[in-house]
Amino acid sequence: MSFSSNAGPNTQFGTLVAKMTIGVRKYPISDDARVAILRQVIQYNHLQQRKIANRWLNFLSLDNKITLINPNFIKSVELIGDDVHPMPQYYRSEIYRALDDLDASGISEELKSECEIIVSKMGEEEAMRMVYYARVTYDSGEDEWNILDDGAAATFFGLEAASFAIPQSTFAEIEEEGYYRARFANLKHVAVMEVPSDRYHKLTRNRPITLRRRKMPPSNLNRAKAQRIQADAARED
């Protein structure tokens, strides 16, 4: 599956409810995502019979997430139409795009004001996580939040290029800070990964299938905010 941006028109479907060993997660999805999820679920048994590497359930949701779920931790998957049960809350795609870089010159005052209201309601840290961080949840239920930088985007792009067929005990880079720091996750012990889709597309839109690295540093404002949040988290630990 190759992910396209949520920027274009998407027909709403409803909610994907993923019941896993680490808990339940709900995602608002489009009709296209519903079709893609059904196709993957139907194909899964066939792939297992052919002993193809573990293929993770993957989809693009309307709340700015590309989600990858390790099938080893899935108990059930349920697709519920919006006319049966209301979808989880999400924002317009331009909101996520603006939140990722509020200091950009092309953002209208009206949109900036709307974003500031959202940030004031949910808090700066939660808003930053929504558009700027990849969330990795391990089989213990532990959450790890990592800035979606170029190195991490390259990891997810590589998984996408491989159709998310992931061998067991694969070590994947989920965060890098140049020469000084790199963090790798053993995907055998990862239950779920959620990636902010708008930022992912910004980092990979010009990347060819050969995985040529393309640098796109965070905006100065968001870099400073992210570093401050990480420093605060480190002090709490």
C-alpha positions as CSV (number, residue, x, y, z in Angstrom):
1,M,0.0,0.0,0.0
2,S,1.3,3.4,-0.9
3,F,0.0,6.3,1.2
4,S,-1.4,9.4,-0.4
5,S,-2.0,12.6,1.5
6,N,-5.2,13.4,3.2
7,A,-5.1,16.8,1.5
8,G,-7.5,15.7,-1.2
9,P,-11.2,14.8,-1.0
10,N,-11.9,11.8,1.2
11,T,-15.3,10.2,1.7
12,Q,-15.9,9.6,5.4
13,F,-16.7,6.1,6.4
14,G,-16.5,5.8,10.1
15,T,-14.3,4.2,12.8
16,L,-11.7,1.5,12.8
17,V,-11.7,-0.2,16.2
18,A,-8.5,-2.2,16.8
19,K,-8.6,-4.4,19.9
20,M,-5.1,-5.4,20.8
21,T,-3.3,-7.1,23.7
22,I,-2.1,-3.6,24.7
23,G,-5.6,-2.0,24.7
24,V,-8.1,-0.6,22.2
25,R,-7.5,2.2,19.7
26,K,-10.0,4.0,17.5
27,Y,-9.3,5.8,14.3
28,P,-11.6,7.9,12.0
29,I,-11.2,6.6,8.5
30,S,-12.3,7.3,4.9
31,D,-14.0,4.9,2.6
32,D,-10.7,4.4,0.8
33,A,-9.0,3.3,4.0
34,R,-11.9,0.9,4.8
35,V,-11.4,-0.8,1.4
36,A,-7.6,-1.0,1.9
37,I,-8.0,-2.5,5.4
38,L,-10.6,-5.1,4.2
39,R,-8.2,-6.1,1.4
40,Q,-5.3,-6.6,3.9
41,V,-7.4,-8.6,6.3
42,I,-8.6,-10.9,3.5
43,Q,-5.1,-11.4,2.1
44,Y,-3.5,-12.0,5.5
45,N,-4.3,-15.7,5.7
46,H,-3.2,-16.3,2.2
47,L,0.2,-14.6,2.9
48,Q,0.6,-16.7,6.1
49,Q,0.0,-19.9,4.1
50,R,2.8,-18.8,1.7
51,K,5.0,-18.1,4.7
52,I,5.6,-14.5,3.6
53,A,7.2,-12.2,6.1
54,N,4.9,-10.7,8.7
55,R,2.9,-8.0,7.0
56,W,1.6,-5.3,9.3
57,L,-1.8,-3.8,9.1
58,N,-1.4,-0.3,7.8
59,F,-3.7,2.5,6.9
60,L,-4.1,6.3,6.7
61,S,-6.6,7.8,9.0
62,L,-8.3,11.2,8.9
63,D,-6.7,12.4,12.1
64,N,-3.3,12.9,10.5
65,K,-2.0,9.4,11.3
66,I,-0.3,6.7,9.3
67,T,-0.7,3.7,11.6
68,L,1.1,0.4,11.5
69,I,-0.2,-2.5,13.7
70,N,1.8,-5.7,14.3
71,P,-0.7,-8.5,13.6
72,N,0.8,-10.6,16.4
73,F,-0.9,-8.2,18.9
74,I,-4.3,-7.9,17.2
75,K,-7.2,-9.5,18.9
76,S,-9.9,-8.2,16.6
77,V,-10.5,-5.4,14.0
78,E,-13.9,-3.8,13.6
79,L,-15.1,-1.3,11.0
80,I,-18.1,0.8,12.1
81,G,-19.9,3.2,9.8
82,D,-20.5,6.8,11.0
83,D,-24.3,6.3,10.8
84,V,-24.0,3.5,13.4
85,H,-21.5,5.2,15.8
86,P,-20.0,8.7,15.6
87,M,-16.4,8.9,14.4
88,P,-13.6,10.1,16.7
89,Q,-12.8,13.8,16.5
90,Y,-10.4,15.0,13.9
91,Y,-9.5,18.3,12.2
92,R,-9.3,19.5,8.6
93,S,-6.0,18.6,6.9
94,E,-5.0,22.3,6.6
95,I,-5.1,22.5,10.5
96,Y,-2.5,19.7,10.8
97,R,-0.4,21.3,8.1
98,A,-0.5,24.7,9.8
99,L,0.2,23.3,13.3
100,D,3.4,21.7,11.9
101,D,4.8,25.1,11.1
102,L,2.8,28.0,12.5
103,D,5.6,30.5,11.7
104,A,5.3,29.9,8.0
105,S,4.5,33.0,6.0
106,G,1.7,31.5,3.9
107,I,-0.7,30.8,6.8
108,S,-3.7,33.1,7.0
109,E,-4.5,35.0,10.2
110,E,-7.8,33.2,10.4
111,L,-6.2,29.8,10.2
112,K,-3.4,30.7,12.6
113,S,-6.1,31.9,15.1
114,E,-8.0,28.6,14.7
115,C,-4.8,26.7,15.4
116,E,-4.0,28.8,18.5
117,I,-7.4,28.0,19.9
118,I,-6.8,24.3,19.4
119,V,-3.4,24.5,21.1
120,S,-4.9,26.4,24.0
121,K,-7.5,23.7,24.5
122,M,-5.4,20.6,24.3
123,G,-2.0,22.1,25.4
124,E,1.2,22.7,23.5
125,E,2.7,19.2,24.2
126,E,-0.4,17.3,22.9
127,A,-0.6,19.6,19.8
128,M,3.1,19.0,19.1
129,R,2.7,15.3,19.4
130,M,-0.3,15.3,17.0
131,V,1.8,16.8,14.1
132,Y,5.4,16.3,14.9
133,Y,6.1,13.1,16.8
134,A,6.0,9.4,15.9
135,R,4.4,7.3,18.6
136,V,5.8,3.8,19.2
137,T,3.9,1.5,21.5
138,Y,5.7,-1.7,22.7
139,D,4.1,-5.0,23.7
140,S,4.3,-4.0,27.3
141,G,2.0,-1.1,26.6
142,E,4.8,1.5,27.1
143,D,4.6,4.5,24.8
144,E,7.7,6.2,23.3
145,W,7.4,9.5,21.5
146,N,10.1,10.4,18.9
147,I,10.5,13.5,16.7
148,L,9.7,12.5,13.1
149,D,13.0,13.6,11.6
150,D,14.6,12.6,8.3
151,G,16.1,9.4,9.7
152,A,12.8,8.2,11.2
153,A,11.0,9.1,8.0
154,A,13.5,7.1,6.0
155,T,12.7,4.1,8.2
156,F,9.0,4.3,7.6
157,F,9.5,5.0,3.9
158,G,11.6,1.8,3.7
159,L,8.8,-0.2,5.4
160,E,6.3,1.3,3.0
161,A,8.5,0.4,0.0
162,A,8.6,-3.2,1.3
163,S,4.8,-3.2,1.6
164,F,5.2,-3.5,5.4
165,A,6.4,-7.1,5.1
166,I,8.6,-7.0,8.2
167,P,10.8,-10.0,9.3
168,Q,10.9,-10.8,13.0
169,S,13.5,-9.1,15.2
170,T,14.1,-6.2,12.7
171,F,15.8,-3.2,14.3
172,A,14.4,0.0,12.9
173,E,15.8,3.5,13.4
174,I,13.0,5.6,15.0
175,E,15.0,8.7,15.9
176,E,18.3,10.2,15.0
177,E,20.3,13.3,16.0
178,G,23.1,13.2,13.4
179,Y,26.3,11.7,14.7
180,Y,25.5,12.0,18.4
181,R,22.4,9.9,18.9
182,A,20.3,7.2,17.3
183,R,17.5,5.1,18.6
184,F,16.4,1.7,17.3
185,A,13.3,-0.3,18.1
186,N,13.1,-4.1,17.9
187,L,10.0,-4.4,15.9
188,K,9.3,-7.9,17.3
189,H,8.3,-6.1,20.5
190,V,6.5,-3.2,18.9
191,A,2.7,-3.4,18.8
192,V,1.7,-0.1,17.1
193,M,3.4,2.7,15.4
194,E,1.6,6.0,14.6
195,V,3.3,8.6,12.3
196,P,2.0,12.1,11.6
197,S,1.0,11.8,8.0
198,D,1.4,15.4,6.9
199,R,4.9,15.7,8.2
200,Y,5.8,12.3,6.7
201,H,4.7,13.4,3.3
202,K,6.7,16.6,3.6
203,L,9.8,14.6,4.4
204,T,9.4,11.9,1.7
205,R,7.4,13.5,-1.2
206,N,10.6,13.8,-3.4
207,R,12.2,10.6,-2.2
208,P,12.6,8.0,-5.0
209,I,12.1,4.3,-4.4
210,T,15.9,3.9,-4.1
211,L,15.5,5.6,-0.6
212,R,17.7,8.6,-1.5
213,R,18.0,10.6,1.7
214,R,16.5,14.1,1.6
215,K,17.1,16.5,4.5
216,M,14.2,18.6,5.7
217,P,15.0,20.1,9.1
218,P,12.1,21.1,11.4
219,S,11.2,24.8,11.5
220,N,13.2,26.8,14.0
221,L,10.1,27.4,16.1
222,N,9.0,23.8,16.2
223,R,12.6,22.5,16.8
224,A,12.9,24.7,19.8
225,K,9.5,23.6,21.2
226,A,10.3,19.9,20.6
227,Q,13.7,20.2,22.3
228,R,12.1,22.0,25.3
229,I,9.4,19.2,25.6
230,Q,12.1,16.5,25.4
231,A,14.2,18.3,28.1
232,D,11.1,18.5,30.4
233,A,10.4,14.8,29.9
234,A,14.0,13.9,30.7
235,R,13.9,15.9,33.9
236,E,10.6,14.1,34.9
237,D,12.4,10.8,34.4
